[in-house]
Amino acid sequence: MVNKMATSGKDFNQRTRQLEERIIDARSPISIDSLLDSIIALVYDSEGLKKTKNFDTFYSKFYASTRDIRERRINFDDFETIKIIGRGAFGTVDLVRRKSSGQVYAMKTLSKFEMLKRSDSAFFWEERNIMAFSNSDWIVKLYYAFQDSKNLYMIMDYMPGGDLITLLERYEINESSARFYCAEVVLALDAIHSMGYIHRDIKPDNMLLDARGHLKLADFGTCIKMDKDNLVRSDTAVGTPDYISPEILKSQSTTGVYGREVDWWSVGVFLYEMLLGETPFYAESLVGTYHKIMHHEDNLAFPEEIPLSTDARSLICAFLTDRSVRLGKNGVGEVKAHPFFTNHNEWTWETIQKAKVPIVPPLTNDEDTSNFNEIDKSDNPSEESFSVSKTFAGNQLSFIGFSYSNEQQ
């Protein structure tokens, strides 16, 4: 009997330790942040149900505690907003400074209402997870994620060098520079693919430069997880018209099945744009652009007046071709081995992070936003939010576990 009790006690201690490990693991569905999110979400969603006795009892018991939790966790009031530096379909990006440390970050704000309304094209969980857990020098890092009743917030690396689309507008890019930026995109994409994701919106707007001038990939709100066969099945066309691949376009009319090769198509468009000054399938109308993409074999052309090396042309053609033979389909190794990346002595794949950059961003201080285009402040995003429901709608349940702190790691 004594031995059984000792064994039982030992077993209980082991179970307790295992539970503790799960609670402190940021990747766990029962992490401390998930548990705190749960109680707050239930209180938010119970607000309109106080006429029902059970809900009123629950609300009365936990309302004060959840308010205390919200005040003690990291939140919007911990940051001073300096300037808006970006705006997208679902929210904004601001330059902010943490009041306690003085550190500057970029803060992305996403409307919860919009996230649920456009759930077929808003992949906020994928974005959060990639930045939180990538551990890659080529991926913008997430430091904190938090939320209130209306919005999700992500505190990320501030990349003062701006985005590549602004760089292309301000500077002439020669082939050596194009090779450098394209190579860093290749390494960033490899990091995403190695995590099991496809990006689906590779474009210069989503390529950001740090203070040294090196590139990191950002904006993972279109990313989708691959299955065990390294494929995804989607009936929604996502991405940006000029950069979208034929196979993603086809998914508008039927369920599309594709893999990481869709991202390599976009890299080909980006390289063409850097070297030739415009995207290869541009047309005056969206229909015209899509027609050219779907018939790319008849529409990919290289202007004779702009000099282009044989290796550069070869790489572009290897990307902008049918997915069955597209470069990168069999892995990043075949991309790295292409002569465009090997027939030079400027850097190696192993040393590029320490290599001299083509353009060092001009910066005056840590609040410098001169490398970003000005944002029209009058163009405000939707401020719709959830109405107080008299039935249990569970609007907040989809966001349980979104909160995250890198300080726990």
C-alpha positions in Angstrom: 0.0 0.0 0.0 2.8 2.4 0.9 4.6 1.6 -2.4 1.4 2.3 -4.3 1.0 5.6 -2.6 4.6 6.5 -3.3 4.2 5.6 -6.9 1.0 7.5 -7.2 2.7 10.6 -5.6 5.6 10.3 -8.0 3.2 10.0 -10.9 1.3 13.1 -9.8 4.5 15.1 -9.5 5.5 14.1 -13.0 2.1 15.0 -14.4 2.3 18.4 -12.6 5.7 19.1 -14.2 4.4 18.1 -17.6 1.5 20.4 -17.2 3.8 23.2 -16.1 6.0 22.6 -19.2 2.9 23.0 -21.4 1.8 26.2 -19.7 5.2 27.9 -20.1 5.6 26.7 -23.8 4.6 29.6 -26.1 3.8 27.1 -28.8 1.4 25.1 -26.6 -2.4 25.6 -27.1 -2.6 25.8 -23.3 0.2 28.3 -22.8 -0.2 30.9 -20.1 -1.1 33.5 -22.8 -3.7 31.2 -24.2 -5.3 30.6 -20.8 -5.4 34.3 -20.1 -6.8 35.1 -23.5 -9.5 32.5 -22.9 -10.9 34.1 -19.8 -10.8 37.6 -21.3 -12.5 36.4 -24.5 -15.3 34.7 -22.6 -15.9 37.9 -20.5 -16.0 40.0 -23.7 -18.4 37.6 -25.4 -20.6 37.4 -22.3 -21.1 41.1 -22.0 -24.5 41.1 -23.7 -25.8 38.0 -21.9 -26.0 39.3 -18.4 -29.8 38.8 -18.3 -29.1 35.1 -18.4 -28.3 34.0 -14.8 -25.3 31.7 -15.6 -23.7 34.2 -17.8 -24.3 37.0 -15.3 -22.7 34.9 -12.6 -19.7 34.2 -14.7 -19.4 37.8 -15.9 -19.7 39.2 -12.3 -17.1 36.8 -11.0 -14.4 37.4 -13.6 -14.9 40.9 -15.0 -12.7 42.7 -12.4 -10.0 40.1 -12.7 -9.9 40.3 -16.5 -9.6 44.1 -16.3 -6.7 43.6 -13.9 -5.1 41.1 -16.3 -5.4 43.4 -19.3 -3.8 46.3 -17.3 -0.9 44.1 -16.2 -0.1 42.4 -19.5 1.7 44.3 -22.2 -0.8 46.5 -24.0 -1.3 49.4 -26.4 -0.6 52.0 -23.6 2.9 50.6 -23.2 3.8 52.2 -26.5 4.1 55.7 -27.9 2.9 56.1 -31.5 5.4 58.1 -33.5 4.2 57.9 -37.1 2.1 55.7 -39.5 4.4 54.0 -42.0 2.1 51.6 -43.8 -1.5 50.8 -44.5 -3.0 47.6 -45.9 -6.4 46.0 -46.6 -6.8 44.9 -42.9 -5.0 47.6 -40.9 -2.0 49.8 -40.4 1.7 49.7 -39.4 3.0 52.4 -37.1 6.5 53.3 -35.8 6.2 53.1 -32.1 8.5 53.4 -29.1 8.2 51.3 -25.9 7.9 53.7 -23.0 9.7 51.5 -20.5 12.8 50.8 -22.6 12.9 53.5 -25.3 13.2 50.8 -28.0 11.6 51.5 -31.3 9.5 48.9 -33.1 7.0 48.6 -35.9 3.4 47.9 -34.6 0.9 46.2 -37.0 -2.7 46.7 -36.1 -5.4 44.4 -37.5 -9.1 44.7 -37.1 -10.7 41.6 -35.6 -13.9 42.4 -37.4 -12.1 42.4 -40.7 -10.2 39.3 -39.9 -13.4 37.3 -39.4 -15.2 38.9 -42.3 -12.4 38.0 -44.7 -11.3 34.8 -43.1 -10.7 33.2 -46.6 -7.9 35.6 -47.3 -6.7 36.9 -43.9 -4.2 34.5 -42.4 -3.3 36.3 -39.2 -2.3 33.1 -37.3 0.2 32.2 -40.0 1.7 35.7 -39.8 2.0 35.6 -36.1 3.5 32.1 -36.0 6.1 32.7 -38.7 7.5 35.8 -37.1 7.4 34.4 -33.6 9.1 31.1 -34.3 11.2 31.4 -37.5 14.6 32.2 -35.8 15.8 33.4 -39.2 17.9 36.4 -40.0 15.9 36.9 -43.1 12.5 37.1 -41.4 11.1 40.1 -39.5 10.9 39.1 -35.9 7.9 39.3 -33.6 8.5 40.5 -30.0 5.0 40.8 -28.7 1.4 40.1 -29.8 -1.5 41.4 -27.8 -5.1 42.3 -28.3 -8.1 44.2 -27.1 -11.8 43.8 -27.9 -11.4 45.4 -31.4 -7.9 44.8 -32.6 -4.9 42.5 -32.8 -1.5 44.1 -32.4 2.0 42.8 -33.4 5.2 44.4 -32.2 7.9 43.7 -34.7 11.4 44.7 -35.9 11.4 48.2 -37.3 13.2 48.1 -40.6 14.4 51.8 -41.2 15.8 51.1 -44.6 12.3 51.0 -46.0 10.8 48.6 -48.6 12.2 47.6 -51.9 9.5 49.2 -53.9 10.6 52.6 -52.6 14.3 51.7 -53.3 13.4 50.9 -56.9 11.7 54.2 -57.3 14.7 56.2 -55.9 17.7 54.3 -57.3 19.0 52.7 -60.5 19.6 49.0 -59.8 22.4 47.4 -61.8 22.7 43.7 -62.3 25.2 43.2 -59.4 22.7 44.9 -57.0 19.8 43.0 -58.4 21.7 39.7 -57.8 22.3 40.7 -54.2 18.7 41.6 -53.4 17.4 38.6 -55.3 19.8 36.3 -53.4 18.6 37.6 -50.0 15.0 37.0 -51.1 16.0 33.4 -52.1 17.4 32.8 -48.6 14.3 34.4 -46.9 12.0 32.2 -49.0 13.9 29.2 -48.1 13.4 30.0 -44.5 9.6 30.3 -45.0 9.4 27.1 -47.1 11.5 25.2 -44.5 8.9 26.0 -41.9 6.3 24.4 -44.2 4.7 27.6 -45.5 4.1 29.2 -48.9 4.1 33.0 -48.9 2.0 33.7 -52.0 2.6 37.4 -52.1 6.3 37.9 -52.8 6.8 41.5 -54.1 9.1 44.4 -53.4 6.6 46.0 -51.0 7.0 43.0 -48.7 10.8 43.1 -48.7 12.2 45.4 -46.0 15.8 46.7 -45.4 17.4 47.0 -42.0 19.7 49.8 -40.9 22.6 48.1 -42.6 20.8 47.7 -45.9 20.2 43.9 -45.7 16.8 42.4 -46.5 14.2 40.7 -44.5 10.9 39.4 -45.7 7.7 40.7 -44.1 3.9 40.6 -44.3 2.9 37.0 -43.9 -0.8 37.5 -44.0 -1.2 35.5 -47.2 1.0 32.5 -46.0 -0.6 29.1 -46.0 0.7 25.8 -44.5 1.7 23.0 -46.9 0.4 19.5 -46.4 2.6 16.4 -46.0 3.1 16.4 -49.8 4.3 20.0 -49.8 1.1 21.2 -51.5 -1.8 23.4 -50.6 -5.4 23.2 -51.8 -7.2 26.6 -52.1 -10.1 28.0 -54.0 -9.2 31.6 -53.3 -6.8 33.6 -55.4 -4.5 35.6 -53.1 -1.6 37.8 -53.9 -0.9 41.0 -56.0 -2.0 41.0 -59.7 1.4 41.8 -61.3 3.2 39.1 -59.3 0.7 36.3 -59.0 1.4 33.0 -60.6 -0.8 31.2 -63.2 -1.7 28.4 -60.9 -2.9 30.7 -58.2 -5.0 32.6 -60.7 -6.6 29.3 -61.8 -7.8 28.7 -58.2 -10.4 31.5 -58.8 -12.5 29.1 -60.8 -11.7 25.8 -59.2 -9.8 24.4 -56.2 -6.2 25.1 -56.9 -3.4 22.6 -56.0 0.1 24.0 -56.0 3.3 24.1 -54.0 6.2 26.4 -53.3 6.8 27.0 -57.0 4.3 29.8 -56.9 6.7 31.9 -54.9 9.5 31.3 -57.3 7.3 32.7 -60.1 7.0 35.9 -58.1 10.8 36.0 -57.6 11.1 35.9 -61.4 8.8 38.9 -61.7 10.7 40.8 -59.1 14.0 40.1 -60.8 12.6 41.2 -64.1 11.3 44.4 -62.5 14.6 45.3 -60.9 16.6 44.8 -64.1 14.1 46.2 -66.7 12.1 48.8 -64.8 8.6 47.3 -64.9 6.8 44.0 -64.3 6.8 41.6 -67.3 3.0 41.2 -67.7 1.9 44.7 -67.0 -1.3 45.8 -68.8 -3.6 48.8 -68.5 -6.4 46.6 -67.1 -6.5 43.8 -64.5 -8.0 41.5 -67.2 -5.2 42.3 -69.5 -2.6 41.5 -66.9 -4.2 38.2 -66.0 -4.5 37.3 -69.7 -0.8 37.9 -70.2 0.1 35.8 -67.1 -2.1 32.9 -68.2 -0.5 33.0 -71.6 3.0 33.9 -70.4 4.7 31.8 -73.0 3.5 34.2 -75.7 3.9 37.4 -73.6 7.3 37.2 -71.8 9.5 39.6 -73.7 12.8 41.4 -73.1 13.2 45.0 -74.5 16.2 45.1 -76.8 17.3 48.6 -75.8 18.1 47.4 -72.2 21.2 45.3 -71.8 20.7 42.0 -70.0 23.2 39.3 -69.3 22.6 35.8 -70.6 22.6 34.5 -67.0 20.0 37.0 -65.9 17.7 36.3 -68.8 18.1 32.5 -68.3 17.1 32.8 -64.6 14.1 34.9 -65.3 12.9 32.5 -68.0 13.5 29.6 -65.6 11.2 31.2 -63.0 8.5 32.5 -65.4 7.6 29.2 -67.0 5.2 26.3 -66.5 5.2 25.0 -62.9 6.1 21.5 -64.0 9.6 22.7 -65.0 9.9 25.9 -63.0 13.2 26.4 -61.2 12.9 25.9 -57.5 10.2 23.2 -57.8 12.7 20.6 -56.6 14.1 22.8 -53.8 16.2 25.8 -53.2 19.4 24.0 -54.1 18.7 24.3 -57.9 18.1 28.0 -57.5 21.3 28.6 -55.7 23.2 26.6 -58.3 22.0 28.8 -61.2 24.9 30.6 -63.0 23.4 34.0 -62.3 24.3 33.4 -58.6 27.5 31.5 -59.1 29.4 33.4 -61.9 30.6 36.2 -59.8 33.0 36.8 -56.9 31.1 39.4 -54.9 29.8 37.1 -52.1 28.9 33.5 -51.3 25.6 32.2 -49.9 27.4 31.7 -46.6 28.9 35.2 -46.4 26.2 37.4 -48.0 24.9 38.6 -44.5 28.4 40.2 -44.0 28.8 41.4 -47.6 28.9 45.0 -48.6 25.4 46.1 -49.5 24.5 47.9 -52.7 22.9 50.8 -50.9 23.3 51.9 -47.3 20.1 53.5 -46.1 20.6 57.2 -45.2 19.4 57.5 -41.5 19.7 60.3 -39.0 18.2 58.7 -35.9 16.1 55.7 -34.7 12.9 57.5 -35.6 13.9 58.2 -39.2 11.1 57.2 -41.6 12.5 58.9 -44.7 12.9 55.6 -46.5 9.2 55.0 -46.5 6.7 56.8 -48.7 4.3 59.2 -46.9 0.9 57.7 -46.0 -2.3 59.6 -46.5 -3.7 60.0 -43.0 -7.1 60.8 -44.3 -7.5 57.3 -45.8 -8.6 55.6 -42.6 -9.2 51.8 -42.5 -12.6 50.4 -41.5 -13.4 50.9 -37.9 -16.3 48.4 -37.8 -16.4 46.2 -34.7 -18.5 43.5 -33.1 -21.9 44.6 -31.8 -22.9 43.5 -28.3 -24.9 40.4 -29.0 -27.9 39.1 -27.0 -26.9 35.5 -28.0 -23.5 33.9 -27.6 -21.7 34.8 -30.9 -18.3 33.8 -29.7 -16.6 36.5 -31.8 -13.5 36.6 -29.6 -12.9 32.8 -29.5 -11.0 32.8 -32.8 -8.3 35.0 -31.3 -7.6 32.9 -28.1 -3.9 32.2 -28.0 -2.8 35.0 -30.3 -1.1 36.9 -27.5 2.6 36.3 -27.3 5.7 37.6 -25.5 9.3 36.9 -26.7 10.5 37.6 -23.2 9.2 34.2 -22.2 11.6 32.4 -24.6 
